[in-house]
Amino acid sequence: MGKGRSCLLFLCVFLLASGVRLVRYQHWPGTCIGNGRNEIVRIAASLNEKGAFADPYMIPTGPTAHHAPVFPLLLAAAQRLPLPAQVALNIVLSSLLCASVPIAAAALGMRPLTGMAVAFHVGGAPTEPRRGTLQ
C-alpha cells in the first residue's frame, strides 16, 4: 500500500473512531472515563490522593507492586486534568490507537485487508467484551 493511501486510511479510521467516541460520550457521558473498578485506576487514584503507589484493590492494602508503574503514573497525571480535558484526551488517544492498527499489522507482515478490517471494527464499535455494551 502506498504512502498516500496509508495516510488516507489512517485519517479515515481516526475520524471514524473519534466520531463514534464523541457520539458515545454525548449519549453516555460516564463511559469515556474509568470508574475506578480496576486495579490500575485505583493505583492512579491513590497516587493523586495519597501520593503513594498503593491500594489496587477494593479494600486498602497499602503499597503494591501489582502493576508496572508507567501506566498508573500516566493515568494519575490525566486524572488531574479537568473532566472535559480528560474526555478529549481519551477520545484522541483511543482514536490514534485504532488508526495505528493497520500500521502495526503491516509491520507484522499481515495483509493490508486484515489491518483495515480490525481498525474499522475497533474504531467503529468500541465495546466492553464482558458485557457487550457500548464502552
N, C-alpha and C positions, 0 to 999 in steps of 0.2 A: 504494500500500500504506500502511495506517495506521501511526501511530507504535507502537501496541501490537504489531501484527503484525511490524513491523521489529525491535523489541526481542526478541520471541519467536524470530524467525528467527536473529538474532544469537546468542542464548543457545543455541539448538539446535545451530547449526554449531560454536560454541565448545566445547560439551560433547562433540559427536561427535569433533571434531578432537583434543581433549585426551584423550579415551578411547582413540582409535586410537594416539596417540603414547605414552600410558602403557603400553599393551599391547606396542607395538613395543619400548619400552625394556626391559620385563620379559623379553621373549624374545630380543632382540638388543641388549644393553646398549651396544655400541660404536657404534651407528648414530645416536645423538642428538647426538653431539659430533663436530665436524670432526676429521679425522685428519691434517691438515697437507698434503694433496695439492694444494691450490690456492694461488694467489699471495696472496690476502687473508689466509688463515690463517697463512701463513709470515711475512707482514709483521707480523701481530699477535704472533706468537711472537718475532720479532726485537725488537719494541718491549718485550716483557716481559723478554727475556733480555739484550739489549744496550742497550736504551734508544734504539734507532735505527730510523727508518723505512727498513728495508733488507732485502736478501736475499729477494726474492719467488720466486726460482727454486730448483731443486734444489741448485745449487751456489752458494756465497756470491758475490754480485755487488756488494755494497756498497749505498750509498744509492740510493733509487729514487723515481721519480715515476710509477711504473707504475699506481697506483690513487689515487683521491681519498682523502683522509685520514680522513674521518669514520667509515666502517665499520670499517677496521682498528683505529682508536682504541677504538671501542665493543667490538669483539671482544677486543682486548687487555685491556680492563677486565673483561669477562666471564670471560676465561681465568684471571684472578687469583682468582676465586671457587672455593670447594671444589667438587668434582665433582657432588655432589647438587644444589647450588645452580645449577650450570651447566645440568644436565639440566632442572631445574624452570623456569629462565629460558627455555630453548629451547622447552619444551613450551608454556608460557604465551604467549610472543611469536609462535610459529608458529601457534598456535590463534587468537590475536587477528587475525593476518593473514588467515587463512582466513575468519573470521567477518566481516571487514570487506569482503570481496569483493562481496556484494550491495549494500552502501552505495556502493562505488565504481562498480558497474555502473549503479545508479540515477542517480548524479551524471553519468555519461557518456551518459545518455539511453537506456540499454538496457532491454529489457523485464525485469520482475522475475524471470520464469522463467529467463532467461539467467543472471543473477547467482546465483540459488539453485542452479541446476544446477552451475555452476562451483564454487561454495562447497562443496557436498556432495561433489563429485568430489575436489577438492583436500583437503578436510578428512578425507574417509573413506578415501582411498587415496594416502597420500604415497609416491611412487615416485621412484627415481632414473632419469631418462629414458635415460641412456646404457646402463644395463644392465637396466632394467625390474625391479629388485629392490626390496624394501622398503627405504626410506631411513630 
